[in-house]
Amino acid sequence: VEEYLDIDASLVRGEGSFLLRVRGDSMIDAQIADGDLAVVRPQQTAENGDIVVAMLDGEATLKRFYRERGQVRLQPENPRLEPIILTAADGELALVGKVTGIIRCLEP
């Protein structure tokens, strides 16, 4: 837990939903910027094109999800970055949840 925030419940829908602070610019072309708060609905499944939070090597990553030809592609929305390709040999992908919204603070 980084901090506690008082947020209107209408912004965070879905049982068990939580906020995750975004670090980095991997999703900048999806208008998700460093420092934004991602609203995450916990779930272990995703549809192609969903923006998800997944655990990789003990760290959370926020990427667009695609299942294709027996592998999973976690696609950043930044043309400078390469996708993460996971095959069955890499083991099971741990999906944390689906991003359902973004909260942005304009002033620190």
Backbone hydrogen bonds in HBPLUS format (Angstrom, degrees):
<---DONOR---> <-ACCEPTOR-->    atom                        ^
c    i                          cat <-CA-CA->   ^        H-A-AA   ^      H-
h    n   atom  resd res      DA  || num        DHA   H-A  angle D-A-AA Bond
n    s   type  num  typ     dist DA aas  dist angle  dist       angle   num
A0011-LEU N   A0008-ASP O   2.98 MM   3  5.78 163.4  2.01 124.5 129.6     1
A0012-VAL N   A0009-ALA O   3.18 MM   3  5.34 141.8  2.33 102.5 112.6     2
A0017-SER N   A0014-GLY O   3.12 MM   3  5.53 161.1  2.15 133.1 132.5     3
A0018-PHE N   A0040-VAL O   2.95 MM  22  5.37 152.5  2.02 144.9 152.4     4
A0040-VAL N   A0018-PHE O   2.78 MM  22  5.37 173.7  1.79 168.3 170.2     5
A0020-LEU N   A0038-ALA O   2.90 MM  18  5.10 147.5  2.01 138.7 149.3     6
A0038-ALA N   A0020-LEU O   2.79 MM  18  5.10 173.7  1.79 149.4 147.3     7
A0022-VAL N   A0036-ASP O   2.78 MM  14  5.32 169.2  1.79 160.1 162.6     8
A0035-GLY N   A0022-VAL O   2.79 MM  13  5.18 169.3  1.80 140.3 142.8     9
A0028-ILE N   A0025-ASP O   3.37 MM   3  5.22 163.7  2.40 113.2 110.6    10
A0077-GLU N   A0026-SER O   2.66 MM  51  5.78 131.7  1.89 145.1 160.1    11
A0030-ALA N   A0027-MET O   2.96 MM   3  5.44 156.4  2.02 115.6 123.3    12
A0032-ILE N   A0027-MET O   3.26 MM   5  5.35 156.8  2.32 135.4 135.4    13
A0031-GLN N   A0028-ILE O   2.99 MM   3  5.02 148.6  2.09 111.5 112.9    14
A0029-ASP N   A0077-GLU O   2.76 MM  48  5.05 155.6  1.82 164.0 163.7    15
A0036-ASP N   A0033-ALA O   3.04 MM   3  5.64 165.7  2.07 135.9 138.7    16
A0037-LEU N   A0103-ILE O   2.80 MM  66  4.96 169.5  1.81 155.4 158.4    17
A0103-ILE N   A0037-LEU O   2.76 MM  66  4.96 160.1  1.80 148.7 155.6    18
A0039-VAL N   A0101-GLY O   2.78 MM  62  4.89 175.8  1.79 137.5 139.0    19
A0100-THR N   A0039-VAL O   2.80 MM  61  5.57 158.7  1.84 152.6 159.9    20
A0041-ARG N   A0098-LYS O   2.86 MM  57  5.34 166.4  1.88 157.8 156.4    21
A0098-LYS N   A0041-ARG O   2.96 MM  57  5.34 149.3  2.06 151.6 148.0    22
A0043-GLN N   A0096-VAL O   3.31 MM  53  6.16 151.9  2.39 114.5 122.5    23
A0050-ASP N   A0047-GLU O   3.00 MM   3  5.63 165.9  2.02 142.3 143.8    24
A0049-GLY N   A0065-PHE O   2.70 MM  16  5.41 160.6  1.74 172.6 174.4    25
A0065-PHE N   A0050-ASP O   2.76 MM  15  5.48 162.9  1.79 165.9 171.6    26
A0099-VAL N   A0051-ILE O   2.80 MM  48  5.53 174.4  1.80 152.4 154.3    27
A0052-VAL N   A0063-LYS O   2.82 MM  11  5.68 163.6  1.85 172.5 166.8    28
A0063-LYS N   A0052-VAL O   3.08 MM  11  5.68 146.8  2.20 150.3 159.6    29
A0053-VAL N   A0097-GLY O   2.88 MM  44  5.44 157.2  1.93 154.1 156.5    30
A0096-VAL N   A0053-VAL O   2.77 MM  43  5.38 164.4  1.79 150.9 154.4    31
A0097-GLY N   A0053-VAL O   3.37 MM  44  5.44 154.5  2.44 139.7 141.3    32
A0054-ALA N   A0061-THR O   2.90 MM   7  5.39 160.7  1.94 154.7 160.3    33
A0061-THR N   A0054-ALA O   2.78 MM   7  5.39 150.0  1.87 155.3 165.6    34
A0055-MET N   A0094-ALA O   2.90 MM  39  5.42 163.3  1.92 156.5 161.8    35
A0056-LEU N   A0059-GLU O   2.82 MM   3  5.34 167.4  1.83 157.0 157.2    36
A0059-GLU N   A0056-LEU O   3.00 MM   3  5.34 162.4  2.03 114.6 120.4    37
A0064-ARG N   A0075-GLN O   2.99 MM  11  4.93 172.0  1.99 139.1 138.5    38
A0075-GLN N   A0064-ARG O   2.75 MM  11  4.93 158.7  1.79 152.4 152.2    39
A0066-TYR N   A0073-ARG O   2.96 MM   7  5.08 132.2  2.19 146.7 157.8    40
A0073-ARG N   A0066-TYR O   2.71 MM   7  5.08 168.4  1.72 157.3 161.4    41
A0068-GLU N   A0071-GLN O   2.87 MM   3  5.44 159.4  1.91 153.9 160.5    42
A0071-GLN N   A0068-GLU O   2.96 MM   3  5.44 148.8  2.06 116.1 125.9    43
A0072-VAL N   A0086-LEU O   2.85 MM  14  5.10 163.0  1.88 150.8 156.6    44
A0086-LEU N   A0072-VAL O   2.79 MM  14  5.10 166.3  1.81 156.9 161.1    45
A0074-LEU N   A0084-ILE O   2.80 MM  10  5.01 168.3  1.82 152.6 156.3    46
A0084-ILE N   A0074-LEU O   2.92 MM  10  5.01 167.1  1.94 142.3 145.4    47
A0081-LEU N   A0078-ASN O   2.97 MM   3  5.71 170.4  1.98 128.9 132.2    48
A0090-ASP N   A0087-THR O   2.90 MM   3  5.36 149.4  1.99 111.8 121.2    49
A0091-GLY N   A0088-ALA O   3.07 MM   3  5.43 162.2  2.10 111.0 116.7    50
